[in-house]
Amino acid sequence: MKTQEMICIRCPMGCQLTVTQDENGYSVTGNTCRRGEEYGIQEMRCPMRVVTSSVKVTGGQRPVCSVKTAQAVPKSEIGAVLGEIAALRPSAPIHIGDVLAGDIAHTGVALIATAND
Amino acid sequence: MLVKKYDVAVIGGGPAGLAAALSAKEREPGLTVAVIERDKALGGILQQCIHNGFGLHYFGEELTGPEYANRFIERIKGSGVDVYLDTMVLELTPERRVVCVSAANGLMAIDAGAVVLAMGCRERTRGALNIPGTRPAGVYTAGCAQRLVNMEGLMPGKKVLILGSGDIGLIMARRLTWEGAKVVLVAEIMPYSSGLNRNIVQCLVDNGIPLKFNHTVTNIIGKERVEAVTVAEVDPRTRLPITGTEQTYECDTLLLSVGLLPENELTSAAGIDIDPVTNGAVVDETRQTSLAGVFACGNVLHVHDLVDNVSDEATLAGRAAAEYASGQASRQQTYAVKGVNGVRYTVPQRVHAGLDGKTDIYFRVGNAYRPATAVVRCGDTVIAKRRKQIMTPGEMEKITIDAALVTGDLTVGLEEVNPS
């Protein structure tokens, strides 16, 4: 049996979780909602994060436009995702929700604009 | 001078101002409502907060700052609320005349039936801390760096030390790392962080950035540009640096994330009572200040952790401003609400007697307590009680009272607690 302490990051409450692994799989205690349980198990299997950043825009009102991955990507892929974001040069106009890359760094997740420019 | 008349004038077009204006218009659609914003766009500080985590409570989903702001901006567009951008308010008079200036209209006065103060806050700077050392380039507030990176596309430096573990400092530690900078240390003078636990995890732990509690900056070294910063351990009781613990970190940038100050110059000049703890106005449960017809909400009233709470508070203030402007003001007596026994402050600081329904009282504690029970008393009678596993200064707490039970002054305090 293996246990791991962690702080849930799914909401601002920041619950202190204990995730226990035994022959039946994972169990989570210390969470106050279902999202905490999901987080604890996911964190043990493959930690996932939403990446937020900005891209340089050609011809926009502002030099950069903010972006995010439409869903969380594996934590281990964050560096690759940031590398591809840095190389993007979309042209204005850009609207909130526009897909700027359909499959960022082969994660299967889209990169979308979070501001207008 | 151009003189205009509005039923409700909202000063500030950030999250508080936008929610207040929409709420006023919704409560009384026949009223004229104006938002006055000094920046070129609406949205306030949210526009530079490009990280996610906003709106879980208010919208039931995780949004980035610009997305959260845009939800309100889109609603403002079709609402009939007038927006004055690039317009700086110079003065609020006790007669509720709002004097402002802009390139488009020159000097302008707005005579308002009710005013909502939603000017937000600004960051404490190096000057507020009296950090010794030379005065080179490379010392920024965290929010200033955030604007440079996220809106101007500029990097403030390559090797960064951050003083203060407030949320903006934590967020910027990750942001700068992700943009290729090296964050050598986050130093926090207190034995705990004023930021959210989740941000310590996802910003510092995830990126291997060290955090030292009970540490502060004691010297800034460098002639033209920051070359190094000296950090020393502090005595937790006195918070004074301990001689012999100094360590010098080579870096080219120092970010300060050392607290926010509500921007209340207009408020003070109008003669409105200010709470010395929050540095914001003293308000009742409708967020009305000591000057009748003037309301305050958001970070200008007290610094919030979550924009969702700002939107809720602004909705209250906007609704009450609309009611005041249309002549539905309450003239009932108010009683004081006071924080005692570990509770640093409460908002509201006053409540009306003879109300129906529930009233939420927000408060902050002065230390970390686990577990903690907050108790609201009216005289000797306990009228509300709330127990939590942990209460920390970094998180605003809320306790709900039955408004009908208010028959005198209230106290909000902690009982049966162990400071930890």
Interface residues (C-beta under 8 A of the other chain):
Chain A: M6 I7 C8 I9 R10 C11 P12 G14 R49 V50 V51 T52 S53 S54 K56 R62 P63 V64 S66 K68 K75 I78 L82 I96 T114 A115 N116
Chain B: Q47 I50 H51 N52 G53 L56 E62 T64 P66 E67 N70 V149 N150 M151 E152 G153 W178 E179 L196 N197 R198 I200 V201 Q202 D206 D305 L306 E395
